[in-house]
Amino acid sequence: MTGQSDGSRATLTDGQKLDWLRLLRSENVGPATFRLLINRFGSAGAAIEALPELSARGGLKRRIRVCPREDAEREIASAKRLGASLVAWGDQGYPRQLAHTEGGPPLLYAAGNFSVSRLPTVAIVGSRNCSALGRRLVTMLANDLGAEGFAIASGLARGIDAAAHQATLSTGTIAVLAGGLGHIYPAEHVELANAIKAEGMLITEMPPDRVARAKDFPRRNRIISGVSYGVIIVEAAARSGSLITARFAAEQGREVFAVPGSPLDPRAEGTNRLIRDGATLTRKADDVLEVLRPMLGLAPPPVAPLSEPDVDLSKQADLDDTDRRRVFDALGPSPVALDDILRLTGLSHGQLMLALIELELAGRIERHPGQRVSLT
């Protein structure tokens, strides 16, 4: 049931959504800067026109690369051929928890049964080289949580991820891809991806033709945790990528659960350490439900479809060179909280946001979780 509606209605026109994609695919425009640009200039179209001047003010010595309209049109057409829709924050098919997450992507490609995005979601991730016992535990946890009305999110990887998806095809599963929908990874999971698309959902922030690269997997992991109320880690070695997902979950205010293992099994070193550091020890679904059930009454309000404001904010919070220098001098290689920069510089919030937009478009700063920034 590709593109099944949940009854909501997006307020962006096709032309506006095309401009959103162009802005998001332009050089140095990340999710945080994207939203700041929309809020400042009132529309993606106006923000696109402002990119060259803003990046030059931030110190970029050449013209910034702006995504051509033709490239964005080809990308959307390619996704449609794969049965996917481009969904914006607040659209049907955009997971509600992710919309309330710092750094959540403004746009996703989604394919499948969009009603799954409305279910409360738990992520299950772990070792690609899992044990038979680990696979059995995941199947049990996923089945029991699915029976309680939860969707299960994971990353379509071998081992634990695949077991979690397979166990919840009939109750609701969300596969978050590191690459595009046209390049399922790993290749042996194409059949599983098709089964998920028929009953659950496939989502990605990447263009359809993107082949997943090493740096794309941590970006995927922040979405896995972002769509979820909590993340269950099953069999994670000391340097497992699953621990990155656990870290993102903690930074996003999600619950972290870990299944204990033998101290003699390297696959349990990471999960046992998580328990030592405060993760909820998890033996069965009841351990997860005990923590999450009270939270469901505090679920975030439904996300209104995101629209572009009618007000042109481009004349607000102007900066001069002295203001820009204050912000740059307040930054360093270590992440600094925005509140600390405000206190040090004496600028208004709007002025600081504009300075950070200029610096990020010039490629001179990096954003970090918890409203922190550093020099690149």
Secondary structure, 3 states (H helix, E strand, C coil): CCCCCCCCCCCCCHHHHHHHHHHHCCCCCCHHHHHHHHHHHCCHHHHHHHHHHHHHHCCCCCCCCCCCHHHHHHHHHHHHHCCCEEEECCCCCCCHHHHCCCCCCCEEEEEECHHHHHCCEEEEEECCCCCHHHHHHHHHHHHHHHHCCCEEEECCCCCHHHHHHHHCCCCCEEEECCCCCCCCCCHHHHHHHHHHHHHCEEEECCCCCCCCCCCHHHHHHHHHHHCCCEEEEECCCCCCCHHHHHHHHHHCCCEEEEECCCCCCHHHHHHHHHHHCCCEECCCHHHHHHHHHHHHCCCCCCCCCCCCCCCCCCCCCCCCHHHHHHHHHHCCCCCEEHHHHHHHHCCCHHHHHHHHHHHHHCCCEEEECCCEEEEC
